[in-house]
Amino acid sequence: MSDYKSLKVWEKAHQLTLNIYQVTSNFPKEELYGLTSQIKRAAASVPANIAEGSGRGSNAELIRFLRIALGSAYELEYHLLLASDLTFIGEVDYQHVNDQIIEVKKMLTGLIQYLETRRS
């Protein structure tokens, strides 16, 4: 599965990352190397790991990288909750981005399960 751009989950994760960059642009400047950096890194890690796994040439490797992407999505979910609790992000933006994270997590989980059943 070498064409990662054809995967819906990659498209959704890429769009999520773009939205994260937009939302975090309003975070306090003193958080630039703290929470803002962590959020951006976790967000970019999701589509990056999907892309890397797609280029590995085997379903086993793809599954491994999809699991890493899923872990990054969970990390991102927490960091955004923290940003919301610290009032760095408004409720509407938080809800929108959180909904995107949940959708990506579900898609990753479904793809992993699908690929695992094809391995057996």
Sequence and secondary structure as in RCSB ss.txt:
>XXXX:A:sequence
MSDYKSLKVWEKAHQLTLNIYQVTSNFPKEELYGLTSQIKRAAASVPANIAEGSGRGSNAELIRFLRIALGSAYE
LEYHLLLASDLTFIGEVDYQHVNDQIIEVKKMLTGLIQYLETRRS
>XXXX:A:secstr
   GGG HHHHHHHHHHHHHHHHHTTS GGGTTTHHHHHHHHHHHHHHHHHHHHTSSSHHHHHHHHHHHHHHHHH
HHHHHHHHHHTTSS HHHHHHHHHHHHHHHHHHHHHHHHHHHHH 
